[in-house]
Amino acid sequence: MDLKSNHNAPVLTESAPMNKSRLSIHSSLYSPPGVVFSPGLFLTIPRKKPFAVDDFRSSSWLDAMTSSSPTHKKKAKDSGTELVSTDTDIAYRNWMLKYPSVLASFEQITNNAKGKRIALFLDYDGTLSPIVDNPDCAFMSNAMRAAVRNVAKYFPTAIISGRSRDKVYKFVGLTELYYAGSHGMDIMGPDKQGKELNLFQPATEFLPMINEVFRSLVESTTDIKGAKVENNKFCVSVHYRNVDEKCWATIGQIVHKTLKDYPRLRLTHGRKVLEVRPVLDWDKGKAVEFVLESLGLSSSDDVLPIYVGDDRTDEDAFKVLREGNRGYGILVSSAPKESNAFYSLRDPSEVMEFLKSLVAWKKSSSP
């Protein structure tokens, strides 16, 4: 597969002096031919105010940590059967009026796909594998792996994850895919000979800083039962899924306090995870655009990108597809929430059904 891209590399500037923990960024492992650094991609980083513990308690961050962690269904004490709230069911059905199931709307998708080339983008955790208590055990099923392998035979397919590229590659284990780890900051794809090729790493110079923060957070959270700090190469993930909710504020305080010395790093959050990332004009939406350019599909009117994901960070990709009226975002969620997606799926089992439907449709429509 010939790889080509004219995507500008994101660059950061700051008027404050540099020290060992404040690195500028201007390079990538792979630099596409003809790249010109654009002033429009420069970011100005404001100086941070001194951090106070009470700032976290009074901020929206603790609320965000709670809202990103849906409550579990309660079980009846006597029968052990699940008590499903009628109000919740009604809310979900009403929500699906705005974000209809892509399975129920599949004919509409295929009608719009006629004469077009589909490019498929998939998140990993919560999309191809279930959300589990231990992130190291988020294994995809063999049936899901087979579904991804089959769909990749007919459509260019990429996995875009917050995990490190190496980790998500080990989970999936398919060489014929594109992989974008660290929320799109580490992109790899197969070449014509089936060998892996590093395409783009816009945050390479942040690695010493990320490793430094990782070690600091591991040490600072040692005494918090259930806390897990994960090094995802170009970002650090602090998981609090197994932490007592009474300690969530403490987790947030520790992360915020650590970051006060790193103005070139920022904090985002996902499903029961806080993520430390470079202050960089790059996200999953940018990764989608880059892969499309690499495939030579970015400026074609006959391309239909489809992105399937369940997390807040996937919203950047949904937004790119919606604003450009280029394709469809599909949100994987069993609970109502606002999104830039067009359609929805309830869980990974429905994702697998959707992938199988794409393959069946392609086979039936082929001459």
C-alpha positions as CSV (number, residue, x, y, z in Angstrom):
1,M,0.0,0.0,0.0
2,D,1.5,3.3,-1.0
3,L,1.5,5.8,1.8
4,K,1.3,9.5,1.2
5,S,0.2,12.4,3.3
6,N,0.6,16.1,3.2
7,H,-0.7,16.5,6.8
8,N,1.0,19.3,8.7
9,A,2.8,18.3,11.8
10,P,1.5,20.0,15.0
11,V,3.9,22.3,16.7
12,L,3.9,23.9,20.1
13,T,5.3,27.3,21.2
14,E,5.5,28.9,24.6
15,S,7.1,32.2,25.7
16,A,8.2,30.8,29.0
17,P,11.8,29.5,29.3
18,M,12.5,25.8,28.8
19,N,13.8,23.4,31.5
20,K,14.3,19.7,31.6
21,S,10.6,19.0,32.0
22,R,9.4,21.4,29.3
23,L,10.1,20.1,25.9
24,S,9.2,21.7,22.6
25,I,8.0,19.4,19.8
26,H,8.5,19.7,16.1
27,S,9.3,16.3,14.7
28,S,7.8,12.8,14.0
29,L,9.3,9.4,13.4
30,Y,7.8,9.5,10.0
31,S,7.6,12.8,8.2
32,P,5.5,12.7,5.0
33,P,7.1,14.2,1.9
34,G,6.4,17.9,1.4
35,V,5.4,18.6,5.0
36,V,5.5,22.4,5.8
37,F,5.0,23.5,9.4
38,S,1.9,25.6,9.5
39,P,1.5,28.6,11.8
40,G,-2.1,27.7,12.1
41,L,-1.1,24.6,14.0
42,F,0.9,26.4,16.7
43,L,-0.6,26.3,20.2
44,T,0.0,28.9,22.8
45,I,0.2,27.4,26.3
46,P,-1.0,29.7,29.1
47,R,1.0,29.8,32.3
48,K,-0.6,27.7,35.0
49,K,-1.9,29.1,38.3
50,P,-0.6,27.5,41.5
51,F,-2.6,24.4,42.4
52,A,-4.6,24.1,45.6
53,V,-6.3,20.9,46.8
54,D,-9.6,22.7,47.2
55,D,-9.5,23.7,43.6
56,F,-10.0,20.1,42.6
57,R,-12.9,19.6,45.0
58,S,-14.7,22.7,43.8
59,S,-13.9,22.1,40.2
60,S,-15.9,20.2,37.6
61,W,-13.3,17.4,37.5
62,L,-14.7,15.4,40.3
63,D,-18.2,15.7,38.8
64,A,-16.7,14.6,35.5
65,M,-15.1,11.6,37.1
66,T,-18.5,10.6,38.5
67,S,-20.5,11.3,35.3
68,S,-18.0,9.1,33.3
69,S,-18.7,6.2,35.6
70,P,-22.3,4.9,35.1
71,T,-23.9,3.1,38.1
72,H,-24.5,-0.6,37.9
73,K,-27.9,-2.1,37.8
74,K,-29.2,-3.2,41.2
75,K,-30.2,-6.7,42.0
76,A,-33.1,-7.9,44.1
77,K,-32.0,-9.4,47.4
78,D,-34.4,-12.3,47.3
79,S,-34.5,-13.5,43.7
80,G,-31.2,-12.2,42.5
81,T,-32.9,-10.9,39.3
82,E,-32.0,-7.5,37.9
83,L,-34.4,-4.7,38.6
84,V,-34.5,-2.7,35.4
85,S,-35.8,0.8,35.8
86,T,-38.7,1.6,33.6
87,D,-37.7,5.2,33.6
88,T,-34.2,4.3,32.4
89,D,-35.6,2.1,29.6
90,I,-37.8,4.9,28.4
91,A,-34.9,7.4,28.5
92,Y,-32.8,5.1,26.4
93,R,-35.6,4.5,23.9
94,N,-36.1,8.3,23.6
95,W,-32.4,8.8,23.3
96,M,-32.3,6.3,20.4
97,L,-34.7,8.6,18.5
98,K,-31.8,11.0,18.2
99,Y,-29.1,8.3,17.9
100,P,-30.9,5.3,16.2
101,S,-29.3,1.9,16.2
102,V,-27.1,1.4,13.2
103,L,-28.4,-2.1,12.9
104,A,-32.0,-0.9,12.5
105,S,-30.7,1.8,10.1
106,F,-28.4,-0.5,8.2
107,E,-30.2,-0.2,4.9
108,Q,-29.9,3.6,5.1
109,I,-26.1,3.2,5.6
110,T,-25.7,0.8,2.6
111,N,-27.8,3.0,0.4
112,N,-25.5,6.0,1.1
113,A,-22.5,3.7,0.6
114,K,-23.4,2.7,-2.9
115,G,-20.6,3.7,-5.3
116,K,-18.4,4.7,-2.4
117,R,-15.4,3.2,-0.6
118,I,-15.9,2.6,3.1
119,A,-13.0,3.2,5.4
120,L,-13.5,1.7,8.9
121,F,-12.2,3.1,12.2
122,L,-12.7,1.2,15.5
123,D,-11.9,2.0,19.1
124,Y,-10.8,-0.9,21.2
125,D,-11.8,-0.9,24.9
126,G,-15.6,-0.9,25.2
127,T,-16.0,-1.3,21.4
128,L,-14.1,-4.5,20.4
129,S,-13.7,-5.8,24.0
130,P,-15.8,-5.3,27.1
131,I,-14.8,-2.9,29.8
132,V,-13.2,-4.9,32.5
133,D,-11.9,-4.2,36.0
134,N,-8.3,-5.0,35.1
135,P,-7.2,-3.1,31.9
136,D,-4.5,-5.8,31.3
137,C,-7.3,-8.3,30.8
138,A,-9.4,-6.5,28.2
139,F,-9.1,-9.4,25.8
140,M,-11.3,-9.5,22.6
141,S,-13.0,-12.7,21.8
142,N,-11.9,-15.0,19.0
143,A,-15.3,-14.4,17.4
144,M,-14.7,-10.6,17.4
145,R,-11.1,-11.0,16.1
146,A,-12.5,-13.1,13.2
147,A,-15.1,-10.4,12.5
148,V,-12.5,-7.7,12.4
149,R,-10.2,-9.9,10.2
150,N,-13.1,-10.5,7.7
151,V,-14.2,-6.9,7.5
152,A,-10.6,-5.8,6.9
153,K,-10.6,-8.0,3.7
154,Y,-13.1,-5.7,2.2
155,F,-12.5,-2.3,3.7
156,P,-9.4,-0.5,4.9
157,T,-9.6,-0.8,8.7
158,A,-7.8,1.0,11.6
159,I,-7.9,0.6,15.3
160,I,-7.6,3.9,17.1
161,S,-7.1,3.6,20.9
162,G,-5.9,5.4,24.0
163,R,-3.8,2.4,24.7
164,S,-0.2,2.3,23.6
165,R,0.1,1.1,20.0
166,D,2.1,-2.0,21.1
167,K,-0.6,-3.0,23.7
168,V,-3.5,-2.7,21.4
169,Y,-1.6,-4.5,18.7
170,K,-1.0,-7.4,21.1
171,F,-4.7,-7.5,22.0
172,V,-5.9,-7.6,18.4
173,G,-3.0,-9.5,16.7
174,L,-3.9,-8.7,13.1
175,T,-1.1,-7.5,10.8
176,E,-3.4,-6.3,8.1
177,L,-4.8,-3.3,10.0
178,Y,-3.7,0.3,10.7
179,Y,-3.0,0.9,14.4
180,A,-3.1,4.3,16.1
181,G,-2.2,4.2,19.8
182,S,-2.0,6.9,22.4
183,H,-5.1,8.6,21.1
184,G,-3.7,8.8,17.6
185,M,-0.2,9.9,18.5
186,D,1.5,6.7,17.4
187,I,0.3,5.4,14.0
188,M,1.4,2.3,12.2
189,G,0.2,0.5,9.1
190,P,1.1,-2.4,6.9
191,D,3.1,-1.9,3.7
192,K,2.8,-3.9,0.4
193,Q,4.9,-6.7,1.8
194,G,2.7,-7.0,4.9
195,K,5.5,-5.6,7.1
196,E,4.7,-3.1,9.8
197,L,5.6,0.5,9.0
198,N,5.8,3.4,11.4
199,L,3.9,6.3,10.0
200,F,3.6,9.1,12.4
201,Q,4.7,9.9,16.0
202,P,4.1,13.6,16.5
203,A,4.9,13.5,20.3
204,T,8.2,11.7,20.3
205,E,10.0,14.5,22.2
206,F,7.5,14.2,25.0
207,L,8.6,10.7,25.9
208,P,11.1,11.6,28.7
209,M,8.4,13.8,30.3
210,I,5.7,11.2,30.0
211,N,8.0,8.5,31.6
212,E,8.9,11.0,34.4
213,V,5.2,11.6,35.2
214,F,4.4,7.9,35.0
215,R,7.0,7.1,37.6
216,S,5.8,9.9,39.8
217,L,2.2,8.9,39.6
218,V,3.0,5.2,40.3
219,E,4.9,6.2,43.5
220,S,2.1,8.7,44.6
221,T,-0.7,6.2,44.2
222,T,0.9,3.2,45.7
223,D,-1.1,3.4,48.9
224,I,-4.5,3.8,47.1
225,K,-6.1,0.4,46.9
226,G,-7.3,-0.4,43.4
227,A,-5.5,2.4,41.6
228,K,-3.5,1.5,38.5
229,V,-1.2,3.7,36.5
230,E,-0.6,2.6,32.9
231,N,2.1,3.9,30.7
232,N,0.6,4.2,27.2
233,K,3.8,5.5,25.7
234,F,2.7,9.0,24.7
235,C,0.1,9.3,27.5
236,V,-0.3,8.1,31.0
237,S,-3.6,6.6,32.2
238,V,-4.7,6.6,35.8
239,H,-7.4,4.0,36.3
240,Y,-9.8,4.4,39.3
241,R,-12.3,1.8,38.3
242,N,-11.4,-0.4,41.3
243,V,-10.9,2.5,43.7
244,D,-13.4,3.2,46.4
245,E,-15.5,6.2,45.3
246,K,-14.6,8.0,48.5
247,C,-11.0,8.1,47.3
248,W,-11.7,9.4,43.8
249,A,-11.1,13.0,44.9
250,T,-7.7,12.0,46.3
251,I,-6.8,10.4,42.9
252,G,-7.7,13.6,41.2
253,Q,-5.8,15.7,43.6
254,I,-2.6,13.6,43.1
255,V,-2.8,13.9,39.3
256,H,-3.5,17.6,39.4
257,K,-0.7,18.2,41.9
258,T,1.8,16.2,39.8
259,L,0.9,18.1,36.6
260,K,1.4,21.6,38.1
261,D,5.1,21.2,37.2
262,Y,4.4,20.1,33.6
263,P,2.6,22.9,31.7
264,R,3.2,21.1,28.5
265,L,0.9,18.2,29.6
266,R,-2.8,18.3,30.0
267,L,-5.5,16.2,31.7
268,T,-8.5,14.5,30.1
269,H,-10.8,11.8,31.3
270,G,-12.6,8.8,30.0
271,R,-14.5,5.9,31.5
272,K,-13.1,5.7,35.0
273,V,-9.7,6.8,33.9
274,L,-7.8,10.1,34.0
275,E,-5.4,10.6,31.2
276,V,-2.2,12.7,31.0
277,R,-1.5,13.8,27.5
278,P,0.8,16.3,25.7
279,V,-0.6,19.7,25.0
280,L,-0.6,19.0,21.3
281,D,-3.0,19.8,18.5
282,W,-3.6,16.1,17.8
283,D,-6.4,13.7,18.7
284,K,-8.4,10.8,17.3
285,G,-10.0,13.1,14.8
286,K,-6.7,14.2,13.4
287,A,-5.6,10.5,13.3
288,V,-8.6,9.7,11.2
289,E,-7.7,12.4,8.8
290,F,-4.1,11.3,8.7
291,V,-4.9,7.7,7.9
292,L,-7.3,8.8,5.2
293,E,-4.6,11.0,3.6
294,S,-2.1,8.1,3.9
295,L,-4.6,5.9,2.0
296,G,-5.1,8.6,-0.6
297,L,-8.8,8.9,0.4
298,S,-8.9,12.3,2.0
299,S,-9.9,14.4,-1.0
300,S,-12.2,11.8,-2.7
301,D,-16.0,12.3,-2.8
302,D,-16.5,8.5,-3.2
303,V,-15.2,7.7,0.3
304,L,-17.4,7.0,3.3
305,P,-15.5,6.9,6.6
306,I,-17.2,5.1,9.5
307,Y,-16.0,5.4,13.1
308,V,-17.2,3.2,16.0
309,G,-16.3,4.1,19.5
310,D,-17.6,4.4,23.1
311,D,-15.4,7.0,24.8
312,R,-15.2,10.7,25.2
313,T,-12.0,10.8,23.2
314,D,-13.8,9.3,20.3
315,E,-15.9,12.4,20.1
316,D,-13.1,14.2,18.3
317,A,-13.4,11.7,15.5
318,F,-17.2,11.9,15.5
319,K,-16.9,15.6,15.2
320,V,-14.6,15.5,12.2
321,L,-17.0,13.2,10.3
322,R,-20.1,15.2,11.3
323,E,-18.7,18.7,10.6
324,G,-17.2,17.7,7.3
325,N,-20.4,15.8,6.4
326,R,-18.0,13.0,5.4
327,G,-19.2,9.9,7.1
328,Y,-20.8,8.4,10.2
329,G,-19.9,8.2,13.8
330,I,-21.4,5.3,15.8
331,L,-21.4,5.6,19.6
332,V,-21.3,2.4,21.6
333,S,-23.3,3.0,24.7
334,S,-25.9,1.3,26.9
335,A,-26.8,4.6,28.6
336,P,-28.1,7.9,27.1
337,K,-25.4,10.6,26.6
338,E,-24.9,13.5,24.2
339,S,-22.6,12.8,21.3
340,N,-21.4,14.0,17.9
341,A,-22.2,10.5,16.5
342,F,-25.0,9.8,14.1
343,Y,-25.9,6.3,15.2
344,S,-25.5,4.0,18.2
345,L,-24.8,0.4,19.2
346,R,-25.5,-0.9,22.6
347,D,-22.4,-3.0,23.3
348,P,-19.5,-4.9,21.7
349,S,-21.8,-7.8,20.7
350,E,-23.8,-5.4,18.6
351,V,-20.5,-4.0,17.2
352,M,-19.6,-7.5,16.0
353,E,-23.1,-7.9,14.5
354,F,-22.5,-4.7,12.6
355,L,-19.1,-5.8,11.3
356,K,-20.6,-9.1,10.1
357,S,-23.5,-7.2,8.4
358,L,-20.9,-5.0,6.5
359,V,-19.2,-8.1,5.2
360,A,-22.5,-9.8,4.2
361,W,-23.6,-6.6,2.4
362,K,-20.3,-6.3,0.5
363,K,-20.4,-9.9,-0.6
364,S,-24.0,-9.6,-1.8
365,S,-23.3,-6.4,-3.7
366,S,-20.1,-7.5,-5.4
367,P,-20.5,-8.5,-9.1
